[in-house]
Each structure stands twice: as C-alpha cells, then as structure tokens.
Amino acid sequence: MKLRNSETGEESTVSCDGVFVSVGRIPATELFAGQVELDGGGYVVAGGDTKTNIPGVFAVGDVRSKTVRQVVTAVSDGAVAVHFAEEYIG
C-alpha cells in the first residue's frame, strides 16, 4: 500500500495483506450540543440501553460514547434503541 502524509507530502510503501479503514474520529454531534449530554470528546452520553439524558431520545452507533466503534456494535445499538423506543412509546 502506498501512503502519503497529508501534512508533509512524504510518501512511503507498506506491505500488508489487508486494510481496515476508519474514517474520522470526530463525532458529528454539534446539532445536539446544549440539548443532550455530550462527553469531553463530543460523543452523546448514553448507556448500553442507548438512553440519553432526555426521555425518548436514544443514541446509537458512532455518536454514542462507548469503547468499541464497529459496524456490528452500531447495528446492535440500533436493535437495542428500537426495543426501548417501542417501550417508551408503548
């Protein structure tokens, strides 16, 4: 794989069998600032139940404050949020 440092322009080559791409690490949560609780990194504070500090508002995927950020955990968050949203609407 050929890499280029976007700051210095320096190029290098890395031999590898596979690549995992992680695009961005800054959550797009500015819309929610001042409404739902955000942590120091700008992620929405929500527990494993995906509930935020506002009843009926749930956070899932990469905007939620959590340790692991993978597609599989985001999908799981969605399933959990649907359960609790149905319960909330109930």
Wavefront OBJ file of the C-alpha trace (Angstrom):
o trace
v 0.000 0.000 0.000
v 1.331 3.432 -0.887
v 0.829 6.112 1.773
v 1.232 9.864 1.593
v 1.484 12.060 4.664
v -1.051 14.831 4.002
v 0.942 17.308 6.102
v 4.472 16.696 4.832
v 3.804 15.122 1.433
v 6.239 12.322 2.315
v 5.365 9.022 0.627
v 6.042 5.507 1.869
v 5.079 1.946 0.981
v 3.754 -0.614 3.461
v 3.430 -4.324 2.677
v 0.168 -5.740 4.033
v -2.471 -8.420 3.466
v -5.495 -6.317 4.396
v -6.644 -2.887 5.459
v -9.293 -1.700 7.914
v -10.364 1.839 7.127
v -11.511 4.152 9.895
v -12.858 7.424 8.535
v -12.930 10.238 11.035
v -12.891 10.149 14.780
v -14.755 13.374 15.414
v -18.443 12.733 16.031
v -20.901 14.872 14.051
v -22.920 15.843 17.123
v -22.791 19.647 17.042
v -26.527 19.619 16.211
v -27.187 18.154 19.667
v -24.878 20.401 21.720
v -26.787 22.078 24.514
v -29.613 19.562 24.206
v -28.362 16.060 25.020
v -25.397 15.457 27.297
v -22.096 15.156 25.426
v -18.827 13.876 26.838
v -15.479 15.676 26.557
v -14.899 14.183 23.100
v -18.245 15.358 21.771
v -19.913 11.938 21.875
v -23.503 11.588 23.135
v -23.578 10.168 26.649
v -25.822 7.091 26.596
v -25.578 3.797 28.389
v -25.798 0.309 26.946
v -29.548 0.877 26.805
v -28.862 3.763 24.344
v -30.924 6.139 26.522
v -29.718 9.739 26.761
v -30.458 12.297 29.465
v -33.665 13.218 27.577
v -36.537 10.715 27.894
v -37.436 9.245 24.498
v -34.120 10.257 22.873
v -31.705 7.438 22.091
v -28.142 7.494 20.721
v -26.717 4.727 18.551
v -23.614 3.977 16.549
v -20.528 6.113 16.380
v -22.091 9.182 18.000
v -22.622 7.286 21.273
v -19.924 7.386 23.936
v -18.572 3.818 24.041
v -15.359 1.825 23.862
v -15.793 -0.151 20.623
v -16.788 1.549 17.353
v -17.562 -1.078 14.741
v -20.426 -1.703 12.334
v -21.511 -4.692 14.389
v -21.803 -2.597 17.584
v -23.701 0.146 15.739
v -26.203 -2.423 14.441
v -26.577 -3.792 17.946
v -27.170 -0.264 19.273
v -29.951 0.162 16.723
v -31.678 -3.030 17.810
v -31.457 -2.009 21.476
v -32.753 1.511 20.726
v -35.738 0.152 18.796
v -36.673 -2.016 21.768
v -36.535 0.865 24.224
v -38.206 3.315 21.805
v -41.135 0.912 21.404
v -41.282 0.568 25.176
v -41.205 4.381 25.577
v -43.977 4.927 23.010
v -45.757 1.957 24.446
l 1 2 3 4 5 6 7 8 9 10 11 12 13 14 15 16 17 18 19 20 21 22 23 24 25 26 27 28 29 30 31 32 33 34 35 36 37 38 39 40 41 42 43 44 45 46 47 48 49 50 51 52 53 54 55 56 57 58 59 60 61 62 63 64 65 66 67 68 69 70 71 72 73 74 75 76 77 78 79 80 81 82 83 84 85 86 87 88 89 90
